[in-house]
Amino acid sequence: MLKRRIFEEEHEIFRASVRKWAEQNMAPHIEAWNEAGQVSKEVWLSAGENGFLAMYADEKYGGLGLDDFRYDMILNEELTNFDSGFFLPLHNRIVAPYLHKSGTEEQKDRFMPDVVSGKRILAIGMTEPGTGSDLAAIRTRADNKGDHWVLNGSKTYISNGQIAGLYLIAARTDPADPRAIGLFWVEEERAGFTKGRNLKKMGLQSQDTSELFFEDVVIPAENLLGNGRDGFKLMMKNLAEERMIGASGYLARAERAFTVTMEFITERRAFGQPIGTFQNSRFKMAEMRTKLDAAWAFVDHCATEHMEGALSSEHAAEVKLFVSEIEGEIVDACVQLHGGAGYMQEYEISRHYVDARISRIYAGTSEIMKEIIGRGLGLDDRKRN
Ligand SMILES: Cc1cc2nc3c(=O)[nH]c(=O)nc-3n(C[C@H](O)[C@H](O)[C@H](O)COP(=O)(O)OP(=O)(O)OC[C@H]3O[C@@H](n4cnc5c(N)ncnc54)[C@H](O)[C@@H]3O)c2cc1C
């Protein structure tokens, strides 16, 4: 594996401590979580006690005041080696940054301590039964009543949907203007808010993915994030970080798939020799190693750009597109090298194969990533004339 140059000694020490923590706090429970369809609240609280949640939050909220994206990359990469269904990166680098960067002081005082301790797990609701890629078509609406808003509508496919205690919900705020989107913090206990089914999925069995319903939910004006019309802008700003943290996790899963396949082909024999000694196996592994190394270099480059505040939405889309497509190729080739064993749930590779399929779909599909990159090149079909 290529030596990664973005990490310092303190990051490697942190990586070792995360791995040890995961061995003790995740490994023994993975089977039970997969059967239950969600991880336990205890693992979240333990992550909080260890300082793994929103570590960039100010010390007055219990955080470490340490805003270094590399720590979240390490958490994501290491936890993926155990169970991809524990969506700590969603909490840390997809939802909490909205509060950290754009929340009011009052919102931070109210919510951040529980976000840091793990008492309130976070989720974000953009997608609806009628729309995902086309966010301008969302129908959930929030009506302004002066000192409060009234929320009506529904969301679907929401990660951490069952276990979360605080949701950031996107809703239309002006019937005449589809671009006017407001973002609202909705606590799980609000009257009229109900969690629907924990949806049955192809993979990520321990990750709860849910429907959410809002019926005349009264949201105090203080729970509005932003000005009530700038939700798109806020989401676009945060989606680059979401795609970046996603890419590091997808690649970690592909790397893990490579590792377990190396072990398998070294032990498994056919025609009197280890599978790994066939030229085809050697070539496949060589191709995969090359793709992984190239992808790590790209991920680390984009992470550096992100830390410098210079990651463009096009680069974020490129890294998400490139890594998720490579991940798909790698897990597929790894199953093939396992033969029939690769199709059996008792072999870890089968889990990576199904878990990886979502990477090309959520956080924006591969097609939407190509749209973003293509438009960045000036090739925009909205400018036909
Ligand atoms: C396991 C899981 C977890 C998720 N977690 C969350 C979450 O926490 N919060 C949340 O808000 N959402 C979440 N989602 C939703 C996810 O982001 C959407 O599913 C995704 O953005 C795609 O939207 P869609 O499903 O509506 O597909 P559609 O938008 O209906 O797309 C269907 C197909 O059409 C293609 N397509 C659409 N528009 C274009 C275009 N302009 N050009 C070319 N092709 C196009 C798509 O690429 C896709 O292939 C999750 C989804 C899953 C499955």
The ligand as an ORCA input file, in Angstrom:
! r2SCAN-3c Opt
* xyz 0 1
  C     -29.411      3.445      2.445
  C     -29.783      4.850      2.098
  C     -29.533      5.882      2.997
  C     -29.903      7.200      2.707
  N     -29.738      8.186      3.639
  C     -30.285      9.402      3.419
  C     -30.300     10.399      4.454
  O     -29.793     10.190      5.560
  N     -30.910     11.586      4.197
  C     -31.475     11.868      2.979
  O     -32.007     12.962      2.825
  N     -31.457     10.950      1.977
  C     -30.887      9.734      2.177
  N     -30.898      8.789      1.173
  C     -31.476      9.125     -0.114
  C     -30.459      9.229     -1.232
  O     -29.659     10.374     -1.087
  C     -31.245      9.204     -2.543
  O     -31.764      7.887     -2.691
  C     -30.385      9.561     -3.741
  O     -30.021     10.930     -3.704
  C     -31.109      9.290     -5.083
  O     -32.384      9.842     -5.072
  P     -33.655      8.913     -5.487
  O     -33.579      7.668     -4.687
  O     -34.879      9.727     -5.357
  O     -33.402      8.539     -6.974
  P     -33.902      9.385     -8.247
  O     -33.561     10.801     -8.072
  O     -35.318      9.032     -8.513
  O     -32.977      8.768     -9.370
  C     -33.264      7.524    -10.042
  C     -32.218      7.360    -11.156
  O     -32.328      8.468    -12.063
  C     -31.070      9.088    -12.197
  N     -31.214     10.538    -12.393
  C     -31.934     11.415    -11.642
  N     -31.768     12.659    -12.115
  C     -30.920     12.576    -13.187
  C     -30.345     13.528    -14.084
  N     -30.598     14.828    -13.972
  N     -29.534     13.061    -15.075
  C     -29.241     11.743    -15.170
  N     -29.750     10.800    -14.342
  C     -30.563     11.202    -13.356
  C     -30.344      8.792    -10.916
  O     -28.932      8.935    -11.054
  C     -30.785      7.376    -10.646
  O     -29.994      6.495    -11.399
  C     -30.496      7.479      1.445
  C     -30.715      6.447      0.538
  C     -30.400      5.161      0.848
  C     -30.727      4.065     -0.140
*
